[in-house]
Amino acid sequence: MKNILNFLIAFIIITSVACQKENKFTMTVIRDCTGTYLQHDGKDYRVCNLEKVQNFVDGAKVTASYKRLNECKGEGINQIVCLMYHQHEGWVEVTTIN
């Protein structure tokens, strides 16, 4: 019983530390008539929560973290865009940026 309790305590501690880890990347803000993107390693990710990037100009180098989304329900989906195609890796929600 003591071993099970020790295992559960260790498991909870490890998972809580692992969940708090946030990956930050050096990225570039890309703005064009198709929308707003963060570019990392040559791949563009379309920003769903535009309020997080509104203070950054096109081409700005930022340090950001994000989470991938299956579907955007933020401002980004309602953004008026042109009909030009911009290849991207999907929607992201910016969690931190500076």
Accessible surface in RSA format (square Angstrom, percent):
REM  Atomic radii and reference values for relative SASA: ProtOr
REM  Chains: A
REM  Algorithm: Lee & Richards
REM  Probe-radius: 1.40
REM  Slices: 20
REM RES _ NUM      All-atoms   Total-Side   Main-Chain    Non-polar    All polar
REM                ABS   REL    ABS   REL    ABS   REL    ABS   REL    ABS   REL
RES MET A   1   189.21  98.0 148.97  98.6  40.24  95.8 131.65 111.9  57.56  76.3
RES LYS A   2   158.67  77.4 150.32  92.2   8.35  19.9  97.66  87.9  61.01  65.0
RES ASN A   3   122.17  84.2 115.67 111.8   6.50  15.6  29.74  71.6  92.43  89.3
RES ILE A   4   106.56  60.6 104.63  78.0   1.92   4.6 106.56  76.7   0.00   0.0
RES LEU A   5   102.01  56.8 100.60  72.0   1.41   3.5 101.77  71.5   0.24   0.6
RES ASN A   6    77.61  53.5  71.93  69.5   5.68  13.7  25.54  61.5  52.07  50.3
RES PHE A   7   135.25  67.7 129.13  80.0   6.13  15.9 134.57  81.6   0.68   1.9
RES LEU A   8    86.77  48.3  86.77  62.1   0.00   0.0  86.77  60.9   0.00   0.0
RES ILE A   9    85.30  48.5  84.23  62.8   1.06   2.6  85.28  61.4   0.02   0.1
RES ALA A  10    46.13  42.4  41.48  64.0   4.64  10.6  46.02  64.8   0.11   0.3
RES PHE A  11   108.80  54.4 105.22  65.2   3.58   9.3 108.38  65.7   0.42   1.2
RES ILE A  12   108.62  61.8 108.15  80.6   0.47   1.1 108.43  78.1   0.19   0.5
RES ILE A  13    98.72  56.2  97.80  72.9   0.92   2.2  98.72  71.1   0.00   0.0
RES ILE A  14   115.98  66.0 112.35  83.7   3.63   8.8 115.01  82.8   0.97   2.6
RES THR A  15    50.04  35.6  49.35  50.0   0.70   1.7  38.87  52.2  11.18  16.9
RES SER A  16    51.65  43.6  43.15  57.6   8.49  19.6  38.36  81.7  13.29  18.6
RES VAL A  17    97.40  64.1  94.44  85.5   2.97   7.2  94.50  82.1   2.90   7.9
RES ALA A  18    65.02  59.8  44.79  69.1  20.23  46.0  52.17  73.5  12.85  34.0
RES CYS A  19   107.66  81.4  74.28  82.9  33.37  78.4  32.13  81.4  75.53  81.4
RES GLN A  20   142.50  79.7 115.11  84.1  27.39  65.2  44.57  94.9  97.93  74.3
RES LYS A  21   157.54  76.9 127.12  78.0  30.42  72.4  81.66  73.5  75.88  80.8
RES GLU A  22    85.94  49.3  60.26  45.6  25.68  61.1  28.76  55.6  57.17  46.7
RES ASN A  23    85.41  58.9  75.31  72.8  10.10  24.3  13.62  32.8  71.79  69.4
RES LYS A  24   114.07  55.6  85.03  52.2  29.04  69.1  42.39  38.2  71.68  76.4
RES PHE A  25    65.26  32.7  61.07  37.8   4.19  10.9  65.26  39.6   0.00   0.0
RES THR A  26    97.56  69.4  82.41  83.5  15.15  36.1  52.32  70.3  45.24  68.4
RES MET A  27     2.04   1.1   0.11   0.1   1.93   4.6   2.04   1.7   0.00   0.0
RES THR A  28    18.65  13.3  18.65  18.9   0.00   0.0   9.81  13.2   8.84  13.4
RES VAL A  29     0.00   0.0   0.00   0.0   0.00   0.0   0.00   0.0   0.00   0.0
RES ILE A  30    37.64  21.4  37.64  28.0   0.00   0.0  37.64  27.1   0.00   0.0
RES ARG A  31    78.08  32.8  64.65  33.0  13.43  32.0  37.71  51.5  40.37  24.5
RES ASP A  32    55.31  38.7  30.11  30.0  25.20  59.6  35.62  83.8  19.70  19.6
RES CYS A  33    66.10  50.0  46.34  51.7  19.75  46.4  44.51 112.8  21.59  23.3
RES THR A  34     6.90   4.9   5.65   5.7   1.25   3.0   5.65   7.6   1.25   1.9
RES GLY A  35     1.04   1.3   0.00   N/A   1.04   1.3   0.30   0.8   0.73   1.6
RES THR A  36     2.26   1.6   2.05   2.1   0.20   0.5   0.00   0.0   2.26   3.4
RES TYR A  37     2.48   1.2   2.48   1.4   0.00   0.0   0.00   0.0   2.48   3.1
RES LEU A  38     0.05   0.0   0.05   0.0   0.00   0.0   0.05   0.0   0.00   0.0
RES GLN A  39    60.63  33.9  57.70  42.2   2.93   7.0   3.32   7.1  57.31  43.5
RES HIS A  40    39.27  21.5  36.29  25.2   2.99   7.6  29.94  30.9   9.33  10.9
RES ASP A  41   124.45  87.2  86.17  85.8  38.28  90.5  36.40  85.7  88.05  87.8
RES GLY A  42    69.68  85.9   0.00   N/A  69.68  85.9  32.12  88.1  37.57  84.1
RES LYS A  43   104.16  50.8 102.02  62.6   2.15   5.1  50.13  45.1  54.03  57.6
RES ASP A  44    18.07  12.7  14.88  14.8   3.20   7.6   2.98   7.0  15.09  15.1
RES TYR A  45    18.69   8.7  18.69  10.6   0.00   0.0   0.09   0.1  18.60  22.9
RES ARG A  46    33.97  14.3  33.97  17.3   0.00   0.0   0.05   0.1  33.92  20.6
RES VAL A  47     0.49   0.3   0.00   0.0   0.49   1.2   0.00   0.0   0.49   1.3
RES CYS A  48     6.05   4.6   6.05   6.8   0.00   0.0   0.00   0.0   6.05   6.5
RES ASN A  49    17.44  12.0  17.24  16.7   0.21   0.5  12.19  29.3   5.25   5.1
RES LEU A  50    26.90  15.0  26.31  18.8   0.59   1.5  26.49  18.6   0.41   1.1
RES GLU A  51    83.78  48.1  73.29  55.4  10.49  25.0  45.26  87.5  38.52  31.5
RES LYS A  52    84.27  41.1  73.78  45.3  10.49  25.0  38.51  34.7  45.75  48.7
RES VAL A  53     0.23   0.2   0.23   0.2   0.00   0.0   0.23   0.2   0.00   0.0
RES GLN A  54   125.77  70.3  97.95  71.6  27.82  66.2  27.27  58.1  98.50  74.7
RES ASN A  55   129.37  89.2  96.57  93.3  32.79  79.0  28.38  68.3 100.99  97.6
RES PHE A  56    48.71  24.4  44.28  27.4   4.44  11.5  46.73  28.3   1.98   5.7
RES VAL A  57   112.54  74.1 107.79  97.6   4.75  11.4 111.69  97.0   0.85   2.3
RES ASP A  58    84.21  59.0  63.66  63.4  20.55  48.6  20.40  48.0  63.81  63.6
RES GLY A  59    41.12  50.7   0.00   N/A  41.12  50.7  25.11  68.9  16.01  35.9
RES ALA A  60    22.86  21.0  13.27  20.5   9.58  21.8  22.75  32.0   0.11   0.3
RES LYS A  61   152.90  74.6 123.96  76.1  28.94  68.9  86.98  78.3  65.92  70.2
RES VAL A  62     4.71   3.1   0.69   0.6   4.02   9.7   4.48   3.9   0.23   0.6
RES THR A  63    54.75  38.9  52.62  53.3   2.12   5.1  24.80  33.3  29.94  45.3
RES ALA A  64     0.02   0.0   0.00   0.0   0.02   0.0   0.02   0.0   0.00   0.0
RES SER A  65     2.07   1.8   2.07   2.8   0.00   0.0   2.07   4.4   0.00   0.0
RES TYR A  66    48.25  22.5  23.01  13.1  25.24  65.7   7.67   5.8  40.58  50.0
RES LYS A  67   110.27  53.8 105.90  65.0   4.36  10.4  56.47  50.8  53.80  57.3
RES ARG A  68   141.02  59.2 117.10  59.7  23.92  56.9  50.35  68.8  90.67  55.0
RES LEU A  69    44.42  24.7  29.20  20.9  15.23  38.3  32.85  23.1  11.57  31.1
RES ASN A  70   164.57 113.5 125.65 121.4  38.93  93.7  35.24  84.8 129.34 125.0
RES GLU A  71   111.32  63.9  99.12  75.0  12.20  29.0  34.20  66.1  77.12  63.0
RES CYS A  72     6.51   4.9   0.00   0.0   6.51  15.3   0.00   0.0   6.51   7.0
RES LYS A  73   173.31  84.6 135.59  83.2  37.72  89.8  85.68  77.1  87.63  93.3
RES GLY A  74    26.41  32.6   0.00   N/A  26.41  32.6  24.37  66.9   2.04   4.6
RES GLU A  75    90.64  52.0  81.83  61.9   8.81  21.0  41.22  79.7  49.42  40.4
RES GLY A  76     0.09   0.1   0.00   N/A   0.09   0.1   0.04   0.1   0.05   0.1
RES ILE A  77    95.92  54.6  73.69  54.9  22.23  53.6  74.87  53.9  21.05  57.1
RES ASN A  78   121.02  83.5  95.68  92.5  25.34  61.0  33.66  81.0  87.36  84.4
RES GLN A  79    57.43  32.1  39.33  28.7  18.10  43.1  19.72  42.0  37.71  28.6
RES ILE A  80   170.24  96.9 143.59 107.0  26.64  64.2 148.45 106.9  21.79  59.1
RES VAL A  81    58.57  38.5  35.31  32.0  23.27  56.1  38.66  33.6  19.92  54.0
RES CYS A  82    44.43  33.6  28.89  32.2  15.55  36.5  37.43  94.8   7.00   7.5
RES LEU A  83   185.00 103.0 151.23 108.2  33.77  84.9 155.53 109.2  29.47  79.3
RES MET A  84   114.13  59.1  93.88  62.1  20.24  48.2  64.93  55.2  49.19  65.2
RES TYR A  85   176.11  82.2 150.99  85.9  25.12  65.4 125.07  94.0  51.04  62.9
RES HIS A  86    32.41  17.7  22.10  15.4  10.30  26.4  19.71  20.3  12.70  14.8
RES GLN A  87   125.92  70.4 113.99  83.3  11.94  28.4  27.84  59.3  98.08  74.4
RES HIS A  88    63.41  34.7  40.66  28.3  22.75  58.2  21.42  22.1  41.99  48.9
RES GLU A  89    62.94  36.1  48.83  36.9  14.10  33.6   7.07  13.7  55.87  45.6
RES GLY A  90    21.44  26.4   0.00   N/A  21.44  26.4  20.91  57.4   0.53   1.2
RES TRP A  91    36.10  14.5  35.49  17.2   0.61   1.4  16.32   8.7  19.77  32.1
RES VAL A  92     0.07   0.0   0.07   0.1   0.00   0.0   0.07   0.1   0.00   0.0
RES GLU A  93    57.66  33.1  57.66  43.6   0.00   0.0   5.80  11.2  51.86  42.3
RES VAL A  94     1.23   0.8   0.00   0.0   1.23   3.0   0.00   0.0   1.23   3.3
RES THR A  95    47.58  33.8  33.78  34.2  13.80  32.9  35.95  48.3  11.63  17.6
RES THR A  96    49.13  34.9  45.95  46.6   3.18   7.6  48.52  65.2   0.61   0.9
RES ILE A  97    28.63  16.3   7.45   5.6  21.17  51.0   7.84   5.6  20.78  56.4
RES ASN A  98   115.22  79.5  90.68  87.6  24.54  59.1  53.25 128.2  61.97  59.9
END  Absolute sums over single chains surface
CHAIN  1 A     6980.9       5753.5       1227.5       4043.5       2937.4
END  Absolute sums over all chains
TOTAL          6980.9       5753.5       1227.5       4043.5       2937.4
